[in-house]
Amino acid sequence: MATVSSHASDATSARRGRRTRFVVREMWAALTVGVIWLVVLADALFGPDIVSSNAGGFTRFPSAVVLALFAWLATRVVAKHGFGQSDDDAD
């Protein structure tokens, strides 16, 4: 009588599950970074200017400049956590 060991298939399915979570995490991180920069683009096209009055007159610059600074910081955080290797993914 032959028996089939299910131990090997459990290890394979666990490894596949970790790989699937890794790919899903990367997909969400990439989508998040894309949306962050699409918001910066929309603000650059349709957003207001920041107007500063001084003794010499008015200074105007796009609000997307300030938003891009915060988008860059957010991109770094999302990329670090979304694309970095966490402890449960290490083999």
C-alpha positions as CSV (number, residue, x, y, z in Angstrom):
1,M,0.0,0.0,0.0
2,A,1.4,3.3,-1.0
3,T,0.9,6.6,0.9
4,V,1.4,10.1,-0.3
5,S,3.2,12.5,2.0
6,S,1.4,15.8,2.2
7,H,4.4,17.5,4.0
8,A,6.1,18.4,0.7
9,S,3.0,20.0,-0.7
10,D,2.5,22.0,2.5
11,A,6.0,23.5,2.2
12,T,5.5,24.3,-1.5
13,S,2.1,26.0,-0.8
14,A,3.6,28.0,2.1
15,R,6.4,29.2,-0.1
16,R,3.9,30.1,-2.9
17,G,1.8,32.0,-0.4
18,R,4.7,34.1,0.7
19,R,5.7,34.8,-2.9
20,T,2.1,35.8,-3.7
21,R,2.0,38.2,-0.7
22,F,5.3,39.7,-1.9
23,V,4.0,40.3,-5.4
24,V,0.8,41.8,-4.1
25,R,2.7,44.1,-1.7
26,E,4.8,45.3,-4.6
27,M,1.8,45.9,-6.8
28,W,0.1,48.0,-4.1
29,A,3.3,50.0,-3.5
30,A,3.7,50.7,-7.2
31,L,0.1,51.8,-7.5
32,T,0.5,54.0,-4.5
33,V,3.6,55.7,-5.8
34,G,1.9,56.2,-9.2
35,V,-1.2,57.8,-7.6
36,I,1.0,60.1,-5.5
37,W,2.8,61.5,-8.5
38,L,-0.5,61.7,-10.5
39,V,-1.8,64.0,-7.8
40,V,1.3,66.2,-8.1
41,L,0.7,66.3,-11.9
42,A,-2.9,67.3,-11.4
43,D,-2.0,70.0,-8.9
44,A,0.7,71.3,-11.3
45,L,-1.9,71.5,-14.1
46,F,-5.0,72.7,-12.3
47,G,-3.8,73.8,-8.8
48,P,-3.5,77.4,-7.5
49,D,-0.3,79.3,-7.2
50,I,1.2,80.3,-3.9
51,V,1.3,84.1,-3.8
52,S,3.6,85.9,-1.4
53,S,3.5,89.7,-1.1
54,N,6.7,91.6,-0.2
55,A,8.0,95.1,-0.4
56,G,9.0,94.7,-4.1
57,G,5.6,93.3,-5.2
58,F,4.2,89.8,-5.5
59,T,6.0,86.5,-5.9
60,R,4.1,83.6,-7.4
61,F,5.1,80.0,-7.7
62,P,3.2,76.8,-8.3
63,S,1.8,74.9,-5.3
64,A,3.0,71.7,-7.0
65,V,6.6,72.6,-5.9
66,V,5.7,72.2,-2.2
67,L,3.5,69.2,-3.0
68,A,6.3,67.6,-4.9
69,L,8.6,67.8,-1.8
70,F,6.0,65.9,0.3
71,A,5.4,63.5,-2.5
72,W,9.1,62.7,-2.7
73,L,9.1,62.0,1.0
74,A,6.0,59.8,0.8
75,T,7.5,57.9,-2.2
76,R,10.6,57.1,-0.1
77,V,8.5,55.8,2.8
78,V,6.2,53.7,0.5
79,A,9.1,52.3,-1.5
80,K,11.0,51.4,1.6
81,H,8.1,49.5,3.1
82,G,6.6,48.2,-0.1
83,F,9.6,47.1,-2.0
84,G,12.0,46.3,0.8
85,Q,12.4,42.8,2.1
86,S,10.6,42.2,5.4
87,D,11.5,39.6,8.0
88,D,8.7,37.1,7.0
89,D,9.8,37.1,3.3
90,A,13.4,36.2,4.1
91,D,14.2,32.5,3.3
